[in-house]
Amino acid sequence: MTHVFEVYPKVNVFLKILHKEGAYHKLISRMCLVKGQLKDIISVKSASSFSLKGNFDCPLEENSLFRVLQILKNF
């Protein structure tokens, strides 16, 4: 079974970085969801292995979704 999600962008109208904790930053922000034609389509389906495909502006190892998967594999 495949699940398809339309993911709309958000705009940070306020962003304050408080400090860094490891590889992440502690922050305070106020966001506004933008709906319209600009969106990502994410498809998720059961599989025996993980694959991540798309036009990313960073190496796969730096992609936040890929990094979360690596963390979850340890549990």
C-alpha positions in Angstrom: 0.0 0.0 0.0 1.3 3.4 -0.9 0.5 6.6 1.0 0.8 9.9 -0.9 1.1 13.2 1.0 1.1 16.8 -0.4 3.5 18.8 1.7 3.2 22.6 1.6 6.0 25.0 2.3 6.3 27.2 5.4 7.7 30.6 5.8 9.5 31.6 9.0 8.1 35.0 9.8 10.3 35.0 13.0 13.4 33.0 13.7 15.7 33.3 16.7 18.6 30.9 17.1 19.2 30.4 20.9 22.2 28.0 20.9 23.6 24.8 19.3 23.1 21.4 20.8 25.3 18.9 19.0 24.4 19.0 15.3 21.2 20.9 15.9 20.2 24.4 16.9 17.8 25.3 19.7 15.5 28.0 18.3 12.3 29.9 18.6 10.2 30.5 15.5 6.8 31.6 14.2 5.8 29.9 10.9 3.1 30.5 8.3 1.9 27.7 6.1 1.7 28.5 2.4 -0.9 26.7 0.4 -1.3 26.8 -3.4 0.5 25.1 -6.3 3.9 25.1 -4.7 4.3 21.8 -2.8 6.2 18.6 -2.5 4.6 15.2 -3.2 5.9 12.5 -0.8 5.1 8.8 -1.4 5.6 6.3 1.3 5.2 2.5 0.9 6.2 -0.7 2.7 9.4 -2.2 1.4 12.2 -4.5 2.5 14.8 -1.6 2.3 14.8 2.2 2.4 15.2 4.4 -0.6 15.1 8.2 -0.9 14.7 9.7 -4.4 14.4 13.3 -5.4 16.1 16.4 -6.5 17.9 17.5 -3.3 20.3 20.5 -3.0 22.6 18.5 -0.7 24.4 15.1 -0.6 22.1 12.3 0.6 24.1 11.9 3.8 23.2 15.6 4.7 19.5 15.2 4.0 17.5 15.5 7.3 15.1 12.6 6.4 18.1 10.3 5.6 19.7 11.3 8.9 16.6 10.6 10.9 16.4 7.1 9.3 20.0 6.4 10.4 19.2 7.4 14.0 16.0 5.2 14.0 18.0 2.2 12.7 19.8 2.2 16.1 16.6 1.4 18.0 
